[in-house]
Amino acid sequence: MKLTKGYFALIIILGVIILDQILKIWVKTNFYLGESVHITDWFQLCFIENNGMAFGMEIGNKLFLTLFRIVAVVALIYYICRIKSREYIKYGYIACFALITAGAAGNIIDCLFYGLLFDNPFPPEVAAFLPEAGGYAPLFYGKVVDMLYFPLFSFDWPEWMPFVGGEHFLFFQPIFNLADAAITVGILSLIFFYHKSISTITEREK
C-alpha cells in the first residue's frame, strides 16, 4: 500500500523531533556548558545554549520568539493538512514543509519545557533531569540546546587586504542542532527545487 502524503509528513516530523530531542537531552545531561568533544578536525560536539533563533542568533524578546514559533508551527501544520490530498503536490514538496515544521517544533520544546525539566549548574557540573530544587526557568523561558559544530577550514587573510587584513577566518562558525539543520534543509530545498512550484501551487490554492 502506497504511503499517503499525510503519513509521509507525519513520519518526517516525528522522526526529526524524536532524534533532535534524544541528542539534546543526551548532551544536556552528559556535557557541562561550554564543553567540547573533538570528533574530527572538521566536526566537534560543543554544548552551548541560546535564547534566540536558529544557529544561536539573539533576535527580539524571548517570549515573543517562542509564541511566534508556536504560531508558525500551527500555520505550517494547517498548510500541510490542506495540501496533502492534492494530486499535483509532490512528496518532495511535502517533505520540505515537514522538515521546517519539525525543526521549529523541536526548538519550541526546548523553549517551553527545558527550563522546567533541567537545572543549569556551573561547569564542570552537568544538568540534572527533574532536579529536586526545580528547573532554571519558568514555562516559555527555557534555552535552546545546540551542539553541532563544523569548523571546516580556516586561514589568515593577507596583511594587504583592506578591512580584514591579518585577521583569522573560520568557516563554518555557528553551532547548531538537528532542528536548525532540518529547517535549513527544508528552506534550501524549497528554494532550489520547488521555487517555481510555490507560486503555481499558491495560485491553484486560491
Rosetta constraint file for C-alpha pairs under 8 A:
AtomPair CA 3 CA 7 HARMONIC 6.59 0.50
AtomPair CA 3 CA 8 HARMONIC 6.40 0.50
AtomPair CA 4 CA 8 HARMONIC 6.08 0.50
AtomPair CA 5 CA 9 HARMONIC 6.10 0.50
AtomPair CA 5 CA 84 HARMONIC 5.44 0.50
AtomPair CA 5 CA 85 HARMONIC 7.14 0.50
AtomPair CA 5 CA 91 HARMONIC 6.38 0.50
AtomPair CA 5 CA 94 HARMONIC 7.09 0.50
AtomPair CA 6 CA 10 HARMONIC 6.25 0.50
AtomPair CA 6 CA 80 HARMONIC 7.69 0.50
AtomPair CA 6 CA 81 HARMONIC 7.03 0.50
AtomPair CA 6 CA 84 HARMONIC 5.55 0.50
AtomPair CA 6 CA 85 HARMONIC 7.65 0.50
AtomPair CA 7 CA 11 HARMONIC 6.06 0.50
AtomPair CA 8 CA 12 HARMONIC 6.45 0.50
AtomPair CA 8 CA 91 HARMONIC 7.91 0.50
AtomPair CA 8 CA 95 HARMONIC 7.70 0.50
AtomPair CA 9 CA 13 HARMONIC 6.15 0.50
AtomPair CA 9 CA 80 HARMONIC 7.88 0.50
AtomPair CA 9 CA 94 HARMONIC 6.41 0.50
AtomPair CA 9 CA 95 HARMONIC 6.13 0.50
AtomPair CA 9 CA 98 HARMONIC 5.36 0.50
AtomPair CA 10 CA 14 HARMONIC 6.03 0.50
AtomPair CA 10 CA 98 HARMONIC 7.53 0.50
AtomPair CA 11 CA 15 HARMONIC 5.77 0.50
AtomPair CA 12 CA 16 HARMONIC 6.05 0.50
AtomPair CA 12 CA 95 HARMONIC 7.19 0.50
AtomPair CA 12 CA 98 HARMONIC 6.22 0.50
AtomPair CA 12 CA 99 HARMONIC 6.74 0.50
AtomPair CA 12 CA 102 HARMONIC 7.54 0.50
AtomPair CA 13 CA 17 HARMONIC 6.18 0.50
AtomPair CA 13 CA 98 HARMONIC 5.62 0.50
AtomPair CA 13 CA 99 HARMONIC 6.40 0.50
AtomPair CA 13 CA 101 HARMONIC 6.84 0.50
AtomPair CA 13 CA 102 HARMONIC 4.61 0.50
AtomPair CA 14 CA 18 HARMONIC 5.98 0.50
AtomPair CA 14 CA 102 HARMONIC 7.17 0.50
AtomPair CA 15 CA 19 HARMONIC 6.17 0.50
AtomPair CA 16 CA 20 HARMONIC 5.88 0.50
AtomPair CA 16 CA 99 HARMONIC 7.50 0.50
AtomPair CA 16 CA 102 HARMONIC 6.03 0.50
AtomPair CA 16 CA 103 HARMONIC 7.25 0.50
AtomPair CA 16 CA 106 HARMONIC 7.89 0.50
AtomPair CA 16 CA 178 HARMONIC 7.55 0.50
AtomPair CA 16 CA 179 HARMONIC 7.22 0.50
AtomPair CA 16 CA 182 HARMONIC 7.56 0.50
AtomPair CA 17 CA 21 HARMONIC 6.06 0.50
AtomPair CA 17 CA 102 HARMONIC 5.82 0.50
AtomPair CA 17 CA 103 HARMONIC 7.12 0.50
AtomPair CA 17 CA 105 HARMONIC 7.19 0.50
AtomPair CA 17 CA 106 HARMONIC 5.26 0.50
AtomPair CA 17 CA 179 HARMONIC 7.37 0.50
AtomPair CA 18 CA 22 HARMONIC 6.09 0.50
AtomPair CA 19 CA 23 HARMONIC 6.25 0.50
AtomPair CA 19 CA 178 HARMONIC 7.79 0.50
AtomPair CA 20 CA 24 HARMONIC 6.18 0.50
AtomPair CA 20 CA 106 HARMONIC 6.62 0.50
AtomPair CA 20 CA 177 HARMONIC 7.29 0.50
AtomPair CA 20 CA 178 HARMONIC 5.32 0.50
AtomPair CA 20 CA 179 HARMONIC 6.13 0.50
AtomPair CA 21 CA 25 HARMONIC 5.94 0.50
AtomPair CA 21 CA 106 HARMONIC 7.01 0.50
AtomPair CA 22 CA 26 HARMONIC 6.09 0.50
AtomPair CA 23 CA 27 HARMONIC 6.14 0.50
AtomPair CA 24 CA 28 HARMONIC 5.92 0.50
AtomPair CA 24 CA 145 HARMONIC 6.06 0.50
AtomPair CA 24 CA 146 HARMONIC 7.39 0.50
AtomPair CA 24 CA 147 HARMONIC 7.88 0.50
AtomPair CA 24 CA 177 HARMONIC 7.93 0.50
AtomPair CA 25 CA 29 HARMONIC 6.06 0.50
AtomPair CA 26 CA 30 HARMONIC 5.95 0.50
AtomPair CA 27 CA 31 HARMONIC 5.37 0.50
AtomPair CA 27 CA 47 HARMONIC 6.83 0.50
AtomPair CA 27 CA 147 HARMONIC 7.52 0.50
AtomPair CA 28 CA 32 HARMONIC 7.39 0.50
AtomPair CA 28 CA 47 HARMONIC 7.59 0.50
AtomPair CA 28 CA 126 HARMONIC 7.15 0.50
AtomPair CA 28 CA 127 HARMONIC 6.14 0.50
AtomPair CA 28 CA 145 HARMONIC 7.36 0.50
AtomPair CA 29 CA 126 HARMONIC 5.75 0.50
AtomPair CA 29 CA 127 HARMONIC 5.13 0.50
AtomPair CA 29 CA 128 HARMONIC 6.17 0.50
AtomPair CA 29 CA 129 HARMONIC 7.24 0.50
AtomPair CA 30 CA 126 HARMONIC 6.11 0.50
AtomPair CA 30 CA 127 HARMONIC 7.64 0.50
AtomPair CA 31 CA 35 HARMONIC 5.99 0.50
AtomPair CA 31 CA 47 HARMONIC 6.63 0.50
AtomPair CA 31 CA 126 HARMONIC 5.78 0.50
AtomPair CA 32 CA 47 HARMONIC 7.18 0.50
AtomPair CA 32 CA 122 HARMONIC 7.85 0.50
AtomPair CA 32 CA 123 HARMONIC 5.38 0.50
AtomPair CA 32 CA 124 HARMONIC 5.36 0.50
AtomPair CA 32 CA 125 HARMONIC 5.73 0.50
AtomPair CA 32 CA 126 HARMONIC 4.57 0.50
AtomPair CA 32 CA 127 HARMONIC 7.21 0.50
AtomPair CA 33 CA 47 HARMONIC 5.65 0.50
AtomPair CA 33 CA 48 HARMONIC 5.86 0.50
AtomPair CA 33 CA 49 HARMONIC 7.76 0.50
AtomPair CA 33 CA 122 HARMONIC 7.63 0.50
AtomPair CA 33 CA 123 HARMONIC 6.04 0.50
AtomPair CA 33 CA 124 HARMONIC 7.56 0.50
AtomPair CA 33 CA 126 HARMONIC 7.42 0.50
AtomPair CA 34 CA 46 HARMONIC 6.49 0.50
AtomPair CA 34 CA 47 HARMONIC 5.27 0.50
AtomPair CA 34 CA 48 HARMONIC 5.64 0.50
AtomPair CA 34 CA 123 HARMONIC 7.87 0.50
AtomPair CA 35 CA 46 HARMONIC 5.77 0.50
AtomPair CA 35 CA 47 HARMONIC 5.66 0.50
AtomPair CA 36 CA 44 HARMONIC 6.66 0.50
AtomPair CA 36 CA 45 HARMONIC 5.50 0.50
AtomPair CA 36 CA 46 HARMONIC 4.12 0.50
AtomPair CA 36 CA 47 HARMONIC 6.45 0.50
AtomPair CA 37 CA 44 HARMONIC 5.62 0.50
AtomPair CA 37 CA 45 HARMONIC 5.10 0.50
AtomPair CA 37 CA 46 HARMONIC 6.37 0.50
AtomPair CA 38 CA 43 HARMONIC 6.85 0.50
AtomPair CA 38 CA 44 HARMONIC 4.74 0.50
AtomPair CA 38 CA 45 HARMONIC 6.70 0.50
AtomPair CA 39 CA 43 HARMONIC 5.63 0.50
AtomPair CA 39 CA 44 HARMONIC 5.19 0.50
AtomPair CA 39 CA 45 HARMONIC 7.24 0.50
AtomPair CA 40 CA 44 HARMONIC 6.68 0.50
AtomPair CA 41 CA 151 HARMONIC 7.64 0.50
AtomPair CA 41 CA 152 HARMONIC 7.70 0.50
AtomPair CA 42 CA 150 HARMONIC 5.34 0.50
AtomPair CA 42 CA 151 HARMONIC 5.08 0.50
AtomPair CA 42 CA 152 HARMONIC 4.70 0.50
AtomPair CA 42 CA 153 HARMONIC 7.27 0.50
AtomPair CA 43 CA 148 HARMONIC 7.61 0.50
AtomPair CA 43 CA 149 HARMONIC 5.82 0.50
AtomPair CA 43 CA 150 HARMONIC 4.61 0.50
AtomPair CA 43 CA 151 HARMONIC 6.46 0.50
AtomPair CA 43 CA 152 HARMONIC 7.47 0.50
AtomPair CA 44 CA 148 HARMONIC 6.51 0.50
AtomPair CA 44 CA 149 HARMONIC 5.15 0.50
AtomPair CA 44 CA 150 HARMONIC 6.40 0.50
AtomPair CA 44 CA 151 HARMONIC 7.97 0.50
AtomPair CA 45 CA 147 HARMONIC 5.19 0.50
AtomPair CA 45 CA 148 HARMONIC 5.34 0.50
AtomPair CA 45 CA 149 HARMONIC 6.03 0.50
AtomPair CA 46 CA 146 HARMONIC 7.54 0.50
AtomPair CA 46 CA 147 HARMONIC 4.65 0.50
AtomPair CA 46 CA 148 HARMONIC 6.39 0.50
AtomPair CA 46 CA 149 HARMONIC 6.35 0.50
AtomPair CA 46 CA 175 HARMONIC 7.43 0.50
AtomPair CA 47 CA 145 HARMONIC 7.21 0.50
AtomPair CA 47 CA 146 HARMONIC 5.95 0.50
AtomPair CA 47 CA 147 HARMONIC 4.65 0.50
AtomPair CA 48 CA 145 HARMONIC 6.20 0.50
AtomPair CA 48 CA 146 HARMONIC 5.38 0.50
AtomPair CA 48 CA 147 HARMONIC 6.33 0.50
AtomPair CA 48 CA 175 HARMONIC 7.80 0.50
AtomPair CA 49 CA 56 HARMONIC 7.72 0.50
AtomPair CA 49 CA 143 HARMONIC 5.83 0.50
AtomPair CA 49 CA 144 HARMONIC 5.41 0.50
AtomPair CA 49 CA 145 HARMONIC 4.74 0.50
AtomPair CA 49 CA 146 HARMONIC 5.85 0.50
AtomPair CA 50 CA 56 HARMONIC 5.60 0.50
AtomPair CA 50 CA 57 HARMONIC 7.69 0.50
AtomPair CA 50 CA 58 HARMONIC 7.42 0.50
AtomPair CA 50 CA 143 HARMONIC 5.49 0.50
AtomPair CA 50 CA 144 HARMONIC 5.35 0.50
AtomPair CA 50 CA 145 HARMONIC 6.90 0.50
AtomPair CA 50 CA 146 HARMONIC 7.73 0.50
AtomPair CA 51 CA 56 HARMONIC 7.53 0.50
AtomPair CA 51 CA 57 HARMONIC 8.00 0.50
AtomPair CA 51 CA 58 HARMONIC 6.31 0.50
AtomPair CA 51 CA 62 HARMONIC 6.40 0.50
AtomPair CA 51 CA 142 HARMONIC 7.73 0.50
AtomPair CA 51 CA 143 HARMONIC 5.29 0.50
AtomPair CA 51 CA 144 HARMONIC 6.34 0.50
AtomPair CA 52 CA 56 HARMONIC 5.88 0.50
AtomPair CA 52 CA 57 HARMONIC 5.13 0.50
AtomPair CA 52 CA 58 HARMONIC 4.15 0.50
AtomPair CA 52 CA 59 HARMONIC 5.62 0.50
AtomPair CA 52 CA 60 HARMONIC 7.63 0.50
AtomPair CA 52 CA 62 HARMONIC 7.04 0.50
AtomPair CA 52 CA 65 HARMONIC 7.48 0.50
AtomPair CA 52 CA 144 HARMONIC 7.75 0.50
AtomPair CA 53 CA 57 HARMONIC 5.28 0.50
AtomPair CA 53 CA 58 HARMONIC 6.42 0.50
AtomPair CA 53 CA 59 HARMONIC 6.78 0.50
AtomPair CA 53 CA 65 HARMONIC 7.64 0.50
AtomPair CA 54 CA 176 HARMONIC 7.15 0.50
AtomPair CA 54 CA 180 HARMONIC 5.49 0.50
AtomPair CA 55 CA 146 HARMONIC 7.97 0.50
AtomPair CA 55 CA 174 HARMONIC 5.66 0.50
AtomPair CA 55 CA 175 HARMONIC 5.91 0.50
AtomPair CA 55 CA 176 HARMONIC 4.86 0.50
AtomPair CA 55 CA 177 HARMONIC 7.79 0.50
AtomPair CA 55 CA 180 HARMONIC 6.65 0.50
AtomPair CA 56 CA 146 HARMONIC 7.76 0.50
AtomPair CA 56 CA 174 HARMONIC 7.07 0.50
AtomPair CA 56 CA 175 HARMONIC 6.88 0.50
AtomPair CA 56 CA 176 HARMONIC 6.86 0.50
AtomPair CA 60 CA 64 HARMONIC 7.29 0.50
AtomPair CA 60 CA 65 HARMONIC 6.84 0.50
AtomPair CA 61 CA 65 HARMONIC 6.15 0.50
AtomPair CA 62 CA 66 HARMONIC 6.35 0.50
AtomPair CA 62 CA 141 HARMONIC 6.89 0.50
AtomPair CA 63 CA 67 HARMONIC 6.20 0.50
AtomPair CA 63 CA 140 HARMONIC 6.37 0.50
AtomPair CA 63 CA 141 HARMONIC 6.90 0.50
AtomPair CA 64 CA 68 HARMONIC 5.94 0.50
AtomPair CA 65 CA 69 HARMONIC 6.14 0.50
AtomPair CA 66 CA 70 HARMONIC 6.37 0.50
AtomPair CA 66 CA 108 HARMONIC 6.49 0.50
AtomPair CA 66 CA 111 HARMONIC 6.59 0.50
AtomPair CA 66 CA 112 HARMONIC 7.70 0.50
AtomPair CA 66 CA 140 HARMONIC 6.64 0.50
AtomPair CA 67 CA 71 HARMONIC 6.26 0.50
AtomPair CA 68 CA 72 HARMONIC 6.07 0.50
AtomPair CA 69 CA 73 HARMONIC 6.13 0.50
AtomPair CA 69 CA 104 HARMONIC 6.38 0.50
AtomPair CA 69 CA 105 HARMONIC 7.57 0.50
AtomPair CA 69 CA 108 HARMONIC 6.62 0.50
AtomPair CA 70 CA 74 HARMONIC 6.24 0.50
AtomPair CA 70 CA 105 HARMONIC 7.53 0.50
AtomPair CA 70 CA 108 HARMONIC 6.99 0.50
AtomPair CA 71 CA 75 HARMONIC 6.16 0.50
AtomPair CA 72 CA 76 HARMONIC 6.11 0.50
AtomPair CA 72 CA 104 HARMONIC 7.95 0.50
AtomPair CA 73 CA 77 HARMONIC 6.09 0.50
AtomPair CA 73 CA 101 HARMONIC 5.63 0.50
AtomPair CA 73 CA 104 HARMONIC 6.51 0.50
AtomPair CA 73 CA 105 HARMONIC 6.48 0.50
AtomPair CA 74 CA 78 HARMONIC 6.15 0.50
AtomPair CA 75 CA 79 HARMONIC 6.15 0.50
AtomPair CA 76 CA 80 HARMONIC 6.19 0.50
AtomPair CA 76 CA 97 HARMONIC 7.04 0.50
AtomPair CA 76 CA 101 HARMONIC 6.13 0.50
AtomPair CA 77 CA 81 HARMONIC 6.14 0.50
AtomPair CA 77 CA 101 HARMONIC 7.08 0.50
AtomPair CA 78 CA 82 HARMONIC 6.11 0.50
AtomPair CA 79 CA 83 HARMONIC 6.34 0.50
AtomPair CA 80 CA 84 HARMONIC 5.71 0.50
AtomPair CA 80 CA 94 HARMONIC 6.92 0.50
AtomPair CA 80 CA 97 HARMONIC 7.19 0.50
AtomPair CA 80 CA 98 HARMONIC 7.67 0.50
AtomPair CA 81 CA 85 HARMONIC 7.88 0.50
AtomPair CA 83 CA 89 HARMONIC 7.04 0.50
AtomPair CA 84 CA 89 HARMONIC 7.20 0.50
AtomPair CA 84 CA 94 HARMONIC 7.31 0.50
AtomPair CA 85 CA 89 HARMONIC 7.94 0.50
AtomPair CA 89 CA 93 HARMONIC 6.80 0.50
AtomPair CA 89 CA 94 HARMONIC 7.45 0.50
AtomPair CA 89 CA 201 HARMONIC 7.96 0.50
AtomPair CA 90 CA 94 HARMONIC 6.60 0.50
AtomPair CA 91 CA 95 HARMONIC 6.11 0.50
AtomPair CA 92 CA 96 HARMONIC 6.34 0.50
AtomPair CA 93 CA 97 HARMONIC 6.80 0.50
AtomPair CA 93 CA 190 HARMONIC 7.18 0.50
AtomPair CA 93 CA 194 HARMONIC 6.89 0.50
AtomPair CA 94 CA 98 HARMONIC 6.10 0.50
AtomPair CA 95 CA 99 HARMONIC 6.08 0.50
AtomPair CA 95 CA 186 HARMONIC 7.46 0.50
AtomPair CA 96 CA 100 HARMONIC 6.42 0.50
AtomPair CA 96 CA 185 HARMONIC 7.55 0.50
AtomPair CA 96 CA 186 HARMONIC 4.22 0.50
AtomPair CA 96 CA 187 HARMONIC 6.81 0.50
AtomPair CA 96 CA 189 HARMONIC 6.51 0.50
AtomPair CA 96 CA 190 HARMONIC 6.33 0.50
AtomPair CA 97 CA 101 HARMONIC 6.01 0.50
AtomPair CA 97 CA 186 HARMONIC 6.33 0.50
AtomPair CA 98 CA 102 HARMONIC 6.02 0.50
AtomPair CA 98 CA 186 HARMONIC 7.74 0.50
AtomPair CA 99 CA 103 HARMONIC 6.08 0.50
AtomPair CA 99 CA 182 HARMONIC 5.12 0.50
AtomPair CA 99 CA 183 HARMONIC 5.89 0.50
AtomPair CA 99 CA 185 HARMONIC 7.42 0.50
AtomPair CA 99 CA 186 HARMONIC 5.31 0.50
AtomPair CA 100 CA 104 HARMONIC 6.22 0.50
AtomPair CA 100 CA 182 HARMONIC 6.06 0.50
AtomPair CA 100 CA 183 HARMONIC 4.24 0.50
AtomPair CA 100 CA 184 HARMONIC 7.54 0.50
AtomPair CA 100 CA 185 HARMONIC 8.00 0.50
AtomPair CA 100 CA 186 HARMONIC 5.39 0.50
AtomPair CA 100 CA 187 HARMONIC 6.99 0.50
AtomPair CA 101 CA 105 HARMONIC 6.10 0.50
AtomPair CA 101 CA 183 HARMONIC 7.49 0.50
AtomPair CA 102 CA 106 HARMONIC 5.98 0.50
AtomPair CA 102 CA 179 HARMONIC 6.88 0.50
AtomPair CA 102 CA 182 HARMONIC 7.18 0.50
AtomPair CA 102 CA 183 HARMONIC 7.68 0.50
AtomPair CA 103 CA 107 HARMONIC 6.54 0.50
AtomPair CA 103 CA 178 HARMONIC 7.34 0.50
AtomPair CA 103 CA 179 HARMONIC 3.81 0.50
AtomPair CA 103 CA 180 HARMONIC 5.87 0.50
AtomPair CA 103 CA 181 HARMONIC 7.44 0.50
AtomPair CA 103 CA 182 HARMONIC 5.27 0.50
AtomPair CA 103 CA 183 HARMONIC 5.15 0.50
AtomPair CA 104 CA 108 HARMONIC 6.27 0.50
AtomPair CA 104 CA 179 HARMONIC 6.68 0.50
AtomPair CA 104 CA 180 HARMONIC 7.78 0.50
AtomPair CA 104 CA 183 HARMONIC 7.01 0.50
AtomPair CA 105 CA 109 HARMONIC 6.40 0.50
AtomPair CA 105 CA 179 HARMONIC 7.97 0.50
AtomPair CA 106 CA 110 HARMONIC 7.02 0.50
AtomPair CA 106 CA 179 HARMONIC 5.62 0.50
AtomPair CA 107 CA 111 HARMONIC 6.48 0.50
AtomPair CA 107 CA 144 HARMONIC 6.17 0.50
AtomPair CA 107 CA 179 HARMONIC 6.47 0.50
AtomPair CA 108 CA 112 HARMONIC 5.99 0.50
AtomPair CA 109 CA 113 HARMONIC 5.85 0.50
AtomPair CA 109 CA 114 HARMONIC 7.25 0.50
AtomPair CA 110 CA 114 HARMONIC 4.96 0.50
AtomPair CA 110 CA 115 HARMONIC 7.76 0.50
AtomPair CA 110 CA 142 HARMONIC 5.83 0.50
AtomPair CA 110 CA 143 HARMONIC 6.06 0.50
AtomPair CA 110 CA 144 HARMONIC 5.19 0.50
AtomPair CA 110 CA 145 HARMONIC 7.15 0.50
AtomPair CA 111 CA 115 HARMONIC 7.30 0.50
AtomPair CA 111 CA 139 HARMONIC 7.67 0.50
AtomPair CA 111 CA 140 HARMONIC 5.31 0.50
AtomPair CA 111 CA 141 HARMONIC 5.56 0.50
AtomPair CA 111 CA 142 HARMONIC 4.12 0.50
AtomPair CA 111 CA 143 HARMONIC 5.48 0.50
AtomPair CA 111 CA 144 HARMONIC 6.16 0.50
AtomPair CA 112 CA 139 HARMONIC 5.28 0.50
AtomPair CA 112 CA 140 HARMONIC 4.18 0.50
AtomPair CA 112 CA 141 HARMONIC 6.42 0.50
AtomPair CA 112 CA 142 HARMONIC 5.90 0.50
AtomPair CA 113 CA 117 HARMONIC 6.12 0.50
AtomPair CA 113 CA 139 HARMONIC 6.06 0.50
AtomPair CA 113 CA 140 HARMONIC 6.99 0.50
AtomPair CA 113 CA 142 HARMONIC 6.22 0.50
AtomPair CA 114 CA 118 HARMONIC 5.77 0.50
AtomPair CA 114 CA 135 HARMONIC 7.76 0.50
AtomPair CA 114 CA 137 HARMONIC 7.97 0.50
AtomPair CA 114 CA 142 HARMONIC 4.94 0.50
AtomPair CA 114 CA 143 HARMONIC 6.77 0.50
AtomPair CA 115 CA 119 HARMONIC 7.24 0.50
AtomPair CA 115 CA 135 HARMONIC 5.32 0.50
AtomPair CA 115 CA 136 HARMONIC 5.09 0.50
AtomPair CA 115 CA 137 HARMONIC 4.21 0.50
AtomPair CA 115 CA 138 HARMONIC 5.81 0.50
AtomPair CA 115 CA 139 HARMONIC 6.61 0.50
AtomPair CA 115 CA 140 HARMONIC 7.83 0.50
AtomPair CA 115 CA 141 HARMONIC 6.22 0.50
AtomPair CA 115 CA 142 HARMONIC 4.04 0.50
AtomPair CA 115 CA 143 HARMONIC 6.91 0.50
AtomPair CA 116 CA 130 HARMONIC 7.64 0.50
AtomPair CA 116 CA 134 HARMONIC 6.76 0.50
AtomPair CA 116 CA 135 HARMONIC 4.34 0.50
AtomPair CA 116 CA 136 HARMONIC 6.55 0.50
AtomPair CA 116 CA 137 HARMONIC 6.03 0.50
AtomPair CA 116 CA 138 HARMONIC 5.99 0.50
AtomPair CA 116 CA 139 HARMONIC 6.49 0.50
AtomPair CA 116 CA 142 HARMONIC 7.44 0.50
AtomPair CA 117 CA 129 HARMONIC 5.76 0.50
AtomPair CA 117 CA 130 HARMONIC 4.92 0.50
AtomPair CA 117 CA 131 HARMONIC 7.42 0.50
AtomPair CA 117 CA 134 HARMONIC 7.54 0.50
AtomPair CA 117 CA 135 HARMONIC 5.53 0.50
AtomPair CA 118 CA 127 HARMONIC 6.15 0.50
AtomPair CA 118 CA 128 HARMONIC 5.60 0.50
AtomPair CA 118 CA 129 HARMONIC 4.88 0.50
AtomPair CA 118 CA 130 HARMONIC 5.69 0.50
AtomPair CA 118 CA 131 HARMONIC 6.43 0.50
AtomPair CA 118 CA 134 HARMONIC 7.49 0.50
AtomPair CA 118 CA 135 HARMONIC 4.92 0.50
AtomPair CA 118 CA 136 HARMONIC 6.57 0.50
AtomPair CA 119 CA 127 HARMONIC 5.44 0.50
AtomPair CA 119 CA 128 HARMONIC 5.88 0.50
AtomPair CA 119 CA 129 HARMONIC 7.26 0.50
AtomPair CA 119 CA 130 HARMONIC 7.75 0.50
AtomPair CA 119 CA 131 HARMONIC 6.38 0.50
AtomPair CA 119 CA 134 HARMONIC 6.90 0.50
AtomPair CA 119 CA 135 HARMONIC 4.68 0.50
AtomPair CA 119 CA 136 HARMONIC 4.91 0.50
AtomPair CA 120 CA 126 HARMONIC 7.67 0.50
AtomPair CA 120 CA 127 HARMONIC 5.57 0.50
AtomPair CA 120 CA 135 HARMONIC 7.76 0.50
AtomPair CA 120 CA 136 HARMONIC 5.99 0.50
AtomPair CA 121 CA 125 HARMONIC 5.82 0.50
AtomPair CA 121 CA 126 HARMONIC 6.46 0.50
AtomPair CA 121 CA 127 HARMONIC 6.08 0.50
AtomPair CA 122 CA 126 HARMONIC 7.90 0.50
AtomPair CA 130 CA 134 HARMONIC 6.73 0.50
AtomPair CA 130 CA 135 HARMONIC 7.06 0.50
AtomPair CA 131 CA 135 HARMONIC 6.57 0.50
AtomPair CA 136 CA 142 HARMONIC 7.88 0.50
AtomPair CA 137 CA 141 HARMONIC 5.78 0.50
AtomPair CA 137 CA 142 HARMONIC 5.98 0.50
AtomPair CA 138 CA 142 HARMONIC 7.20 0.50
AtomPair CA 145 CA 177 HARMONIC 7.17 0.50
AtomPair CA 146 CA 175 HARMONIC 6.12 0.50
AtomPair CA 146 CA 176 HARMONIC 4.76 0.50
AtomPair CA 146 CA 177 HARMONIC 4.82 0.50
AtomPair CA 147 CA 175 HARMONIC 6.03 0.50
AtomPair CA 147 CA 176 HARMONIC 5.81 0.50
AtomPair CA 147 CA 177 HARMONIC 5.82 0.50
AtomPair CA 148 CA 175 HARMONIC 5.40 0.50
AtomPair CA 148 CA 176 HARMONIC 5.15 0.50
AtomPair CA 148 CA 177 HARMONIC 5.66 0.50
AtomPair CA 148 CA 178 HARMONIC 7.95 0.50
AtomPair CA 149 CA 172 HARMONIC 7.84 0.50
AtomPair CA 149 CA 173 HARMONIC 7.26 0.50
AtomPair CA 149 CA 174 HARMONIC 6.78 0.50
AtomPair CA 149 CA 175 HARMONIC 4.80 0.50
AtomPair CA 149 CA 176 HARMONIC 6.81 0.50
AtomPair CA 150 CA 171 HARMONIC 7.87 0.50
AtomPair CA 150 CA 172 HARMONIC 5.79 0.50
AtomPair CA 150 CA 173 HARMONIC 7.08 0.50
AtomPair CA 150 CA 174 HARMONIC 7.95 0.50
AtomPair CA 150 CA 175 HARMONIC 7.62 0.50
AtomPair CA 151 CA 170 HARMONIC 6.63 0.50
AtomPair CA 151 CA 171 HARMONIC 5.61 0.50
AtomPair CA 151 CA 172 HARMONIC 4.96 0.50
AtomPair CA 151 CA 173 HARMONIC 6.14 0.50
AtomPair CA 152 CA 170 HARMONIC 7.71 0.50
AtomPair CA 152 CA 171 HARMONIC 5.62 0.50
AtomPair CA 152 CA 172 HARMONIC 5.86 0.50
AtomPair CA 153 CA 170 HARMONIC 6.10 0.50
AtomPair CA 153 CA 171 HARMONIC 5.46 0.50
AtomPair CA 153 CA 172 HARMONIC 7.41 0.50
AtomPair CA 154 CA 168 HARMONIC 7.22 0.50
AtomPair CA 154 CA 169 HARMONIC 5.40 0.50
AtomPair CA 154 CA 170 HARMONIC 4.29 0.50
AtomPair CA 154 CA 171 HARMONIC 6.02 0.50
AtomPair CA 155 CA 168 HARMONIC 5.87 0.50
AtomPair CA 155 CA 169 HARMONIC 5.38 0.50
AtomPair CA 155 CA 170 HARMONIC 6.76 0.50
AtomPair CA 156 CA 166 HARMONIC 5.97 0.50
AtomPair CA 156 CA 167 HARMONIC 5.63 0.50
AtomPair CA 156 CA 168 HARMONIC 4.37 0.50
AtomPair CA 156 CA 169 HARMONIC 5.90 0.50
AtomPair CA 157 CA 161 HARMONIC 6.81 0.50
AtomPair CA 157 CA 164 HARMONIC 6.44 0.50
AtomPair CA 157 CA 165 HARMONIC 5.19 0.50
AtomPair CA 157 CA 166 HARMONIC 5.08 0.50
AtomPair CA 157 CA 167 HARMONIC 5.57 0.50
AtomPair CA 157 CA 168 HARMONIC 6.34 0.50
AtomPair CA 157 CA 169 HARMONIC 7.03 0.50
AtomPair CA 158 CA 165 HARMONIC 5.26 0.50
AtomPair CA 158 CA 166 HARMONIC 5.58 0.50
AtomPair CA 159 CA 164 HARMONIC 7.96 0.50
AtomPair CA 159 CA 165 HARMONIC 4.17 0.50
AtomPair CA 159 CA 166 HARMONIC 4.65 0.50
AtomPair CA 160 CA 165 HARMONIC 5.70 0.50
AtomPair CA 160 CA 166 HARMONIC 8.00 0.50
AtomPair CA 161 CA 165 HARMONIC 4.38 0.50
AtomPair CA 161 CA 166 HARMONIC 7.80 0.50
AtomPair CA 176 CA 180 HARMONIC 6.11 0.50
AtomPair CA 176 CA 181 HARMONIC 7.37 0.50
AtomPair CA 177 CA 181 HARMONIC 6.39 0.50
AtomPair CA 178 CA 182 HARMONIC 6.12 0.50
AtomPair CA 179 CA 183 HARMONIC 6.36 0.50
AtomPair CA 180 CA 184 HARMONIC 6.20 0.50
AtomPair CA 181 CA 185 HARMONIC 6.06 0.50
AtomPair CA 182 CA 186 HARMONIC 6.02 0.50
AtomPair CA 183 CA 187 HARMONIC 6.15 0.50
AtomPair CA 184 CA 188 HARMONIC 6.01 0.50
AtomPair CA 185 CA 189 HARMONIC 5.89 0.50
AtomPair CA 186 CA 190 HARMONIC 6.28 0.50
AtomPair CA 187 CA 191 HARMONIC 6.29 0.50
AtomPair CA 188 CA 192 HARMONIC 6.05 0.50
AtomPair CA 189 CA 193 HARMONIC 5.53 0.50
AtomPair CA 189 CA 194 HARMONIC 7.00 0.50
AtomPair CA 190 CA 194 HARMONIC 4.71 0.50
AtomPair CA 190 CA 195 HARMONIC 5.83 0.50
AtomPair CA 191 CA 195 HARMONIC 4.90 0.50
AtomPair CA 194 CA 198 HARMONIC 6.30 0.50
AtomPair CA 195 CA 199 HARMONIC 7.45 0.50
AtomPair CA 196 CA 200 HARMONIC 6.67 0.50
AtomPair CA 197 CA 201 HARMONIC 5.84 0.50
AtomPair CA 198 CA 202 HARMONIC 6.02 0.50
AtomPair CA 199 CA 203 HARMONIC 6.20 0.50
AtomPair CA 200 CA 204 HARMONIC 6.35 0.50
AtomPair CA 201 CA 205 HARMONIC 6.04 0.50
AtomPair CA 202 CA 206 HARMONIC 6.46 0.50
